[in-house]
Amino acid sequence: MSNCIKRKLAHYRKNFTLAEISGSLGDLGTLVPLMVSLSLSGQVSLTSSLIFGGLWNIITGLKFGIPMCVQPMKTIGAIALASKMSMGEIMGAGMFVSGVVLFLGLTRTIHLVNKYTPHAVVRGIQMGTGITLMTKAGTDLLFKIETPWGGTNWKWHDNYEWAIVWFCVVFFLYHQRRIPTAMIIFVIGLVFAIIVVYTSSTSIQLPSPGFYYPKPVVPTPGEFVTGMLNAGLGQLPLTTLNSVIALVALIKELFPENQTTTSSVATCVGLMNLTGCFFGSMPFCHGSGGLAGQYRFGARSEVSILFLGICKMLIGFILGGSFLGLLQYFPKSFLGVMLFVSGLELAMAARNFSKPDDSQATRNRNFLIVLVSGGMLMTFKNDGVGFVSGIVAYICLWLDARRRGVEFEHSGSTVETKPDQGNTNEQCVVAMPGGEHTTTGKETQRQTLKQ
């Protein structure tokens, strides 16, 4: 036992780097805007959201050993803001989704969904979600900047000029993992927010140290039903597909040696809201977009989210709801760039929609299904529609191939495949800076993603 603890501590010390800290901040573009908006309107508790969000960051890191993000349930958040749902209704929606996903995980029913889902449909969901996040960077953040190009109400700390600067910085340093880009953006944005809060002539809630703790919130039966019908049903396909199936597919690409399964992720998502939602925490889930963003900004181990989780819990217990004033003035131009890059990284995963030995006809068919799934998801803003559309297109193409007597290669999802199965150890030569390098098939795939 002592040797195991020593090895773990040595692993944490080795990986506690600026790159990991930077990567831990890669998903803030999704988290901060929703958390601030819902907290300002009193629809969720900021204290509970920070404490339970941090707690599940830590549990997730210890359980899975990778930088798997904990992010808000976006559909529930968006509907709650638009329809002014009460805190009890939001909690009811989160509990409903988590209850269903927990059932799918514990009964391993989620494996059936994953097993019979064509790989191209999963890639389409990833592409559609990624491009949607890139779009939201503009519509939800950058376009909401007041007088972005100057004028009498121009804000020195939050404008399009800063967005352009950070956009150029991020892509100039795109392949420089040692430079903590996200951490630099976050620290400067936080400094700007502090300056604005403490120099403003208007009344702004200042951070007030103390001891804050979550308070119980129990939705009534009526609130539970309303939340389930108005927001829970719309969130369910997004959580099942993007937070479980597409996430595990991305994990297998970025971390081929990791043995995370869809049932374990589904169980984790279910448990996190069946606890936090009883205390007013915003509903959380995992997500492929968050993992892609954290990976892009430097996260390669669980140390990144352990660090983030500890920081969230400390802020929650010490500053609690008083931290809201500072978050409210965090520059949207900074968050917009971070969210755009997170979406870009997720959408790029769709380029691996076929196996290397697939025929050209199979590649063309898979690409068509990717476009159908992703396009319908973006058109209707619903993962379920994208999923069903991709499945229908796949079945129609299969029936057409049978009618014409043409061979139809099945491309079912393979995200549960273990590293020692199949032809994953076949060696190949990869052109690398400074010469050729012999790698396995899995290593080649990961190098392609990193590049």
C-alpha positions as CSV (number, residue, x, y, z in Angstrom):
1,M,0.0,0.0,0.0
2,S,2.8,2.4,1.0
3,N,4.7,1.7,-2.3
4,C,1.5,2.3,-4.3
5,I,1.0,5.7,-2.6
6,K,4.6,6.6,-3.1
7,R,4.3,5.8,-6.8
8,K,1.1,7.8,-7.1
9,L,2.7,10.8,-5.4
10,A,5.8,10.6,-7.6
11,H,3.5,10.5,-10.7
12,Y,1.6,13.6,-9.5
13,R,4.9,15.5,-8.8
14,K,6.3,14.5,-12.2
15,N,3.1,15.7,-14.0
16,F,2.5,18.9,-12.0
17,T,3.7,21.1,-14.8
18,L,2.7,24.4,-16.4
19,A,1.3,22.5,-19.4
20,E,-1.0,20.5,-17.1
21,I,-2.2,23.6,-15.3
22,S,-2.8,25.3,-18.7
23,G,-4.8,22.2,-19.9
24,S,-7.0,22.3,-16.8
25,L,-8.3,25.6,-18.0
26,G,-9.1,24.5,-21.5
27,D,-12.8,24.0,-20.9
28,L,-13.5,27.3,-19.1
29,G,-15.1,28.8,-22.3
30,T,-18.0,26.4,-21.8
31,L,-18.2,26.4,-18.0
32,V,-17.9,30.1,-17.0
33,P,-20.6,31.7,-19.2
34,L,-23.4,29.2,-18.2
35,M,-22.4,29.1,-14.5
36,V,-22.3,32.9,-14.3
37,S,-25.6,33.4,-16.1
38,L,-27.5,30.8,-14.0
39,S,-26.0,32.0,-10.8
40,L,-26.8,35.7,-11.4
41,S,-30.5,34.8,-11.9
42,G,-30.6,32.6,-8.8
43,Q,-31.4,29.5,-10.8
44,V,-28.4,27.5,-9.4
45,S,-26.1,27.9,-6.4
46,L,-22.6,29.1,-7.3
47,T,-21.2,27.7,-4.0
48,S,-22.7,24.3,-4.7
49,S,-21.6,24.3,-8.4
50,L,-18.0,25.1,-7.5
51,I,-17.8,22.6,-4.6
52,F,-19.5,19.7,-6.4
53,G,-17.9,20.5,-9.8
54,G,-14.5,20.4,-8.1
55,L,-15.4,17.2,-6.2
56,W,-16.3,15.4,-9.4
57,N,-13.2,16.7,-11.1
58,I,-11.1,15.0,-8.4
59,I,-13.2,11.8,-8.4
60,T,-13.0,11.6,-12.2
61,G,-9.3,12.1,-12.2
62,L,-8.7,9.5,-9.6
63,K,-11.1,7.0,-11.3
64,F,-10.1,7.3,-14.9
65,G,-6.5,8.6,-14.8
66,I,-7.0,11.1,-17.7
67,P,-8.0,14.8,-18.0
68,M,-11.7,14.0,-18.5
69,C,-13.6,17.3,-18.0
70,V,-16.6,18.0,-15.9
71,Q,-18.8,20.5,-17.7
72,P,-22.4,21.8,-17.5
73,M,-25.3,20.1,-19.2
74,K,-25.6,22.8,-22.0
75,T,-29.2,22.0,-23.2
76,I,-30.6,22.2,-19.7
77,G,-28.7,25.4,-19.1
78,A,-29.8,27.1,-22.3
79,I,-33.5,26.1,-21.9
80,A,-33.4,27.2,-18.2
81,L,-32.2,30.6,-19.1
82,A,-34.6,31.0,-22.0
83,S,-37.7,29.9,-20.1
84,K,-36.7,31.2,-16.7
85,M,-36.9,27.8,-15.0
86,S,-36.8,27.6,-11.2
87,M,-33.9,26.1,-9.3
88,G,-36.1,23.1,-8.4
89,E,-37.1,22.5,-12.1
90,I,-33.4,22.6,-13.1
91,M,-32.5,20.2,-10.4
92,G,-35.4,17.9,-11.5
93,A,-34.1,17.9,-15.1
94,G,-30.6,17.1,-14.0
95,M,-31.8,14.2,-11.8
96,F,-33.9,12.8,-14.6
97,V,-31.1,12.7,-17.1
98,S,-28.6,11.3,-14.6
99,G,-31.1,8.6,-13.5
100,V,-31.6,7.4,-17.0
101,V,-27.9,7.4,-17.8
102,L,-27.1,5.7,-14.5
103,F,-29.5,2.9,-15.4
104,L,-27.9,2.5,-18.9
105,G,-24.5,2.3,-17.2
106,L,-25.3,-0.1,-14.4
107,T,-27.2,-2.5,-16.7
108,R,-24.5,-2.1,-19.4
109,T,-27.3,-1.3,-21.9
110,I,-25.2,1.6,-23.1
111,H,-22.8,-1.0,-24.6
112,L,-25.6,-2.1,-27.0
113,V,-26.0,1.5,-28.2
114,N,-22.3,1.8,-28.7
115,K,-21.8,-1.6,-30.3
116,Y,-24.4,-1.1,-33.0
117,T,-23.7,2.6,-33.7
118,P,-21.7,3.0,-36.9
119,H,-18.3,4.6,-36.4
120,A,-19.1,7.3,-38.9
121,V,-22.2,8.4,-36.9
122,V,-20.0,8.9,-33.8
123,R,-17.6,11.0,-35.9
124,G,-20.5,13.0,-37.3
125,I,-21.7,13.8,-33.7
126,Q,-18.1,14.9,-32.8
127,M,-17.9,17.1,-35.9
128,G,-21.3,18.7,-35.4
129,T,-20.7,19.3,-31.7
130,G,-17.3,20.8,-32.4
131,I,-18.6,23.2,-35.0
132,T,-21.5,24.1,-32.8
133,L,-19.1,25.0,-30.0
134,M,-17.1,27.2,-32.5
135,T,-20.3,28.9,-33.5
136,K,-21.3,29.5,-29.8
137,A,-17.9,31.1,-29.3
138,G,-19.3,33.9,-31.5
139,T,-23.0,34.0,-30.8
140,D,-22.8,33.5,-27.0
141,L,-19.6,35.3,-26.2
142,L,-17.9,37.5,-28.9
143,F,-21.1,38.9,-30.4
144,K,-22.2,40.0,-26.9
145,I,-19.3,42.3,-26.4
146,E,-20.5,45.9,-26.1
147,T,-19.0,48.4,-28.6
148,P,-16.3,45.9,-29.6
149,W,-14.4,48.2,-32.2
150,G,-14.2,51.4,-30.2
151,G,-16.5,54.3,-29.5
152,T,-17.7,56.1,-26.4
153,N,-18.5,52.9,-24.5
154,W,-15.5,50.9,-25.7
155,K,-14.1,48.7,-22.9
156,W,-10.3,48.4,-22.7
157,H,-10.4,45.0,-21.1
158,D,-13.0,43.2,-23.4
159,N,-13.1,43.9,-27.1
160,Y,-12.5,42.4,-30.5
161,E,-8.9,43.6,-30.5
162,W,-8.1,41.3,-27.6
163,A,-9.9,38.4,-29.3
164,I,-7.7,38.9,-32.4
165,V,-4.6,39.0,-30.3
166,W,-5.4,35.8,-28.5
167,F,-6.5,34.0,-31.7
168,C,-3.2,34.7,-33.3
169,V,-1.2,33.7,-30.1
170,V,-3.1,30.4,-29.8
171,F,-2.4,29.4,-33.4
172,F,1.1,30.7,-33.4
173,L,1.8,28.5,-30.4
174,Y,-0.5,25.7,-31.6
175,H,2.2,23.0,-31.5
176,Q,4.1,24.4,-28.5
177,R,2.8,22.3,-25.6
178,R,5.4,23.6,-23.2
179,I,4.0,27.1,-23.4
180,P,0.8,27.2,-21.2
181,T,-1.4,29.3,-23.6
182,A,-4.7,28.7,-21.7
183,M,-3.1,29.6,-18.4
184,I,-1.6,32.8,-19.8
185,I,-5.0,33.8,-21.2
186,F,-6.8,33.0,-18.0
187,V,-4.4,34.8,-15.7
188,I,-4.4,38.0,-17.7
189,G,-8.2,37.8,-18.0
190,L,-8.5,37.3,-14.2
191,V,-6.2,40.3,-13.6
192,F,-8.3,42.4,-15.9
193,A,-11.5,41.3,-14.1
194,I,-9.9,42.2,-10.7
195,I,-8.9,45.7,-12.0
196,V,-12.4,46.3,-13.3
197,V,-14.1,45.1,-10.2
198,Y,-12.0,47.1,-7.7
199,T,-11.8,50.3,-9.8
200,S,-15.4,50.5,-10.9
201,S,-17.6,53.4,-9.7
202,T,-20.7,51.2,-9.8
203,S,-21.8,48.8,-7.1
204,I,-20.2,45.4,-7.7
205,Q,-20.2,42.4,-5.4
206,L,-16.7,42.0,-4.2
207,P,-15.2,38.6,-3.2
208,S,-15.7,38.2,0.6
209,P,-13.7,35.4,2.3
210,G,-15.5,33.3,4.8
211,F,-16.9,29.7,5.1
212,Y,-19.6,28.8,2.5
213,Y,-21.3,25.5,2.3
214,P,-24.0,23.9,0.0
215,K,-27.6,24.0,1.2
216,P,-30.1,21.3,0.4
217,V,-32.6,21.8,-2.5
218,V,-35.3,19.2,-3.0
219,P,-37.6,19.7,-6.0
220,T,-41.3,19.1,-5.6
221,P,-42.9,16.4,-7.8
222,G,-44.4,19.2,-10.0
223,E,-41.0,20.8,-10.5
224,F,-39.4,17.4,-11.3
225,V,-42.0,16.7,-14.0
226,T,-41.7,20.2,-15.5
227,G,-37.9,20.1,-15.5
228,M,-38.0,16.6,-17.1
229,L,-40.4,17.5,-19.8
230,N,-39.0,21.0,-20.6
231,A,-35.3,20.4,-20.5
232,G,-34.5,16.8,-19.4
233,L,-35.8,15.1,-22.5
234,G,-33.8,17.4,-24.8
235,Q,-30.6,16.9,-22.8
236,L,-30.8,13.1,-22.7
237,P,-29.6,12.3,-26.2
238,L,-26.8,14.9,-25.9
239,T,-25.5,13.3,-22.7
240,T,-25.8,9.8,-24.0
241,L,-24.1,10.5,-27.3
242,N,-21.6,13.3,-26.6
243,S,-20.9,12.8,-22.9
244,V,-20.5,9.0,-23.1
245,I,-20.2,7.4,-26.6
246,A,-18.4,10.2,-28.4
247,L,-16.2,10.9,-25.4
248,V,-15.1,7.3,-25.1
249,A,-14.3,7.2,-28.8
250,L,-12.1,10.3,-28.3
251,I,-10.4,8.8,-25.3
252,K,-9.4,5.7,-27.3
253,E,-7.7,8.0,-29.8
254,L,-5.9,10.3,-27.4
255,F,-5.1,7.7,-24.8
256,P,-5.0,4.3,-26.6
257,E,-3.7,2.5,-23.5
258,N,-6.7,3.7,-21.4
259,Q,-9.4,1.1,-20.7
260,T,-12.3,3.5,-20.0
261,T,-15.6,2.0,-21.0
262,T,-19.0,3.5,-21.9
263,S,-20.7,1.9,-18.9
264,S,-18.2,3.4,-16.4
265,V,-18.5,6.8,-17.9
266,A,-22.3,6.6,-17.9
267,T,-22.3,5.5,-14.2
268,C,-20.1,8.4,-13.3
269,V,-22.4,10.9,-15.1
270,G,-25.4,9.4,-13.3
271,L,-23.9,9.6,-9.8
272,M,-22.6,13.2,-10.1
273,N,-26.0,14.8,-10.5
274,L,-27.9,12.4,-8.1
275,T,-25.7,14.0,-5.4
276,G,-25.0,17.6,-6.5
277,C,-28.5,18.4,-7.7
278,F,-29.9,17.9,-4.2
279,F,-27.8,20.9,-3.1
280,G,-28.6,23.4,-6.0
281,S,-25.5,22.6,-8.1
282,M,-25.9,23.1,-11.8
283,P,-26.2,19.8,-13.6
284,F,-22.9,18.4,-14.8
285,C,-21.7,15.8,-17.2
286,H,-18.6,14.8,-19.1
287,G,-18.0,15.8,-22.7
288,S,-15.8,15.1,-25.7
289,G,-15.5,18.9,-26.4
290,G,-14.1,19.5,-23.0
291,L,-11.6,16.7,-23.2
292,A,-10.5,18.0,-26.6
293,G,-10.0,21.5,-25.3
294,Q,-8.1,20.4,-22.2
295,Y,-5.9,18.1,-24.4
296,R,-5.2,20.9,-26.9
297,F,-4.1,23.3,-24.2
298,G,-1.7,20.9,-22.6
299,A,-3.5,18.3,-20.4
300,R,-2.1,14.8,-20.7
301,S,-2.8,13.3,-17.3
302,E,-5.3,13.4,-14.4
303,V,-3.1,15.9,-12.6
304,S,-4.7,18.7,-14.6
305,I,-8.2,18.1,-13.4
306,L,-7.1,17.2,-9.9
307,F,-5.5,20.7,-9.7
308,L,-8.7,22.3,-11.2
309,G,-10.9,20.4,-8.8
310,I,-9.0,21.4,-5.7
311,C,-9.0,25.1,-6.9
312,K,-12.8,24.9,-7.5
313,M,-13.5,23.5,-4.0
314,L,-11.3,26.0,-2.3
315,I,-13.0,28.9,-4.0
316,G,-16.4,27.4,-3.3
317,F,-15.7,26.9,0.4
318,I,-13.8,30.2,1.0
319,L,-15.4,32.7,-1.4
320,G,-18.6,30.9,-2.4
321,G,-21.3,33.1,-4.1
322,S,-19.2,36.3,-3.5
323,F,-16.9,35.1,-6.3
324,L,-19.7,35.8,-8.8
325,G,-18.9,39.5,-9.2
326,L,-15.4,38.7,-10.3
327,L,-16.5,35.9,-12.8
328,Q,-19.2,38.3,-14.2
329,Y,-16.5,40.6,-15.5
330,F,-14.1,38.0,-16.9
331,P,-13.5,39.2,-20.5
332,K,-15.8,37.5,-23.0
333,S,-13.2,38.0,-25.8
334,F,-10.8,35.7,-23.8
335,L,-13.4,33.0,-23.2
336,G,-14.6,33.1,-26.8
337,V,-11.2,32.2,-28.2
338,M,-10.8,29.4,-25.7
339,L,-14.2,28.0,-26.6
340,F,-13.5,28.3,-30.3
341,V,-10.3,26.3,-30.0
342,S,-12.0,23.6,-27.9
343,G,-14.6,23.2,-30.6
344,L,-12.0,23.1,-33.4
345,E,-10.1,20.3,-31.6
346,L,-13.2,18.2,-31.2
347,A,-14.3,18.7,-34.9
348,M,-10.9,17.7,-36.1
349,A,-11.3,14.2,-34.6
350,A,-13.9,13.5,-37.3
351,R,-11.2,13.3,-39.9
352,N,-10.5,9.7,-38.7
353,F,-13.9,8.4,-39.9
354,S,-12.5,5.3,-41.7
355,K,-9.9,2.7,-41.1
356,P,-6.7,2.8,-43.1
357,D,-7.5,-0.3,-45.0
358,D,-11.0,0.7,-46.0
359,S,-11.8,0.8,-49.7
360,Q,-12.5,4.2,-51.4
361,A,-16.2,3.3,-51.7
362,T,-16.4,2.7,-47.9
363,R,-14.5,6.0,-47.2
364,N,-16.9,7.9,-49.5
365,R,-19.9,6.3,-47.7
366,N,-18.6,7.0,-44.3
367,F,-17.8,10.6,-45.1
368,L,-21.4,11.0,-46.4
369,I,-22.7,9.6,-43.1
370,V,-20.4,12.0,-41.1
371,L,-21.8,15.0,-43.0
372,V,-25.4,13.8,-42.6
373,S,-25.0,13.2,-38.8
374,G,-23.1,16.4,-38.2
375,G,-25.2,18.6,-40.5
376,M,-28.5,17.5,-39.0
377,L,-27.2,18.0,-35.5
378,M,-26.2,21.5,-36.4
379,T,-29.4,22.2,-38.3
380,F,-31.8,21.1,-35.5
381,K,-29.4,21.8,-32.6
382,N,-30.1,18.4,-31.3
383,D,-27.7,15.4,-30.9
384,G,-30.7,13.0,-31.1
385,V,-31.7,14.2,-34.5
386,G,-28.1,14.0,-35.8
387,F,-27.8,10.4,-34.4
388,V,-31.1,9.2,-35.8
389,S,-30.4,10.9,-39.2
390,G,-27.0,9.2,-39.4
391,I,-28.5,5.8,-38.5
392,V,-31.3,6.2,-41.1
393,A,-28.8,7.2,-43.8
394,Y,-26.6,4.2,-42.9
395,I,-29.5,1.7,-43.2
396,C,-30.7,3.2,-46.5
397,L,-27.2,2.9,-48.0
398,W,-27.0,-0.7,-46.7
399,L,-30.3,-1.5,-48.3
400,D,-29.3,0.1,-51.6
401,A,-26.0,-1.9,-51.6
402,R,-28.0,-5.1,-51.1
403,R,-30.4,-4.2,-53.9
404,R,-27.4,-3.6,-56.2
405,G,-25.5,-6.7,-55.0
406,V,-22.6,-4.6,-53.9
407,E,-20.4,-5.6,-50.9
408,F,-21.2,-3.4,-47.9
409,E,-18.4,-3.2,-45.3
410,H,-19.9,-2.7,-41.8
411,S,-18.2,0.1,-39.8
412,G,-19.6,-0.3,-36.3
413,S,-18.2,1.6,-33.5
414,T,-15.0,0.1,-32.1
415,V,-14.4,2.3,-29.1
416,E,-14.5,-0.6,-26.7
417,T,-11.7,-2.5,-28.5
418,K,-8.8,-3.3,-26.2
419,P,-5.3,-2.3,-27.2
420,D,-4.1,-5.9,-27.8
421,Q,-6.9,-6.8,-30.2
422,G,-6.9,-6.6,-33.9
423,N,-4.0,-5.4,-35.9
424,T,-3.0,-2.6,-33.6
425,N,0.7,-3.8,-33.2
426,E,1.4,-3.8,-36.9
427,Q,4.6,-1.7,-37.4
428,C,4.9,1.1,-39.9
429,V,7.4,3.8,-40.7
430,V,6.4,7.4,-39.9
431,A,8.3,10.4,-41.2
432,M,9.4,12.4,-38.2
433,P,11.6,15.5,-37.8
434,G,15.1,14.2,-37.8
435,G,14.5,10.9,-39.5
436,E,12.2,8.0,-39.7
437,H,10.6,6.4,-36.6
438,T,9.0,2.9,-36.3
439,T,5.7,2.9,-34.5
440,T,2.7,0.8,-33.9
441,G,-0.6,1.5,-35.5
442,K,-2.1,3.0,-32.3
443,E,1.0,5.3,-31.9
444,T,0.7,6.5,-35.5
445,Q,-3.0,7.4,-34.9
446,R,-2.1,9.4,-31.7
447,Q,0.8,11.2,-33.5
448,T,-1.6,12.2,-36.3
449,L,-4.0,13.7,-33.7
450,K,-1.3,15.6,-31.9
451,Q,0.0,17.0,-35.2
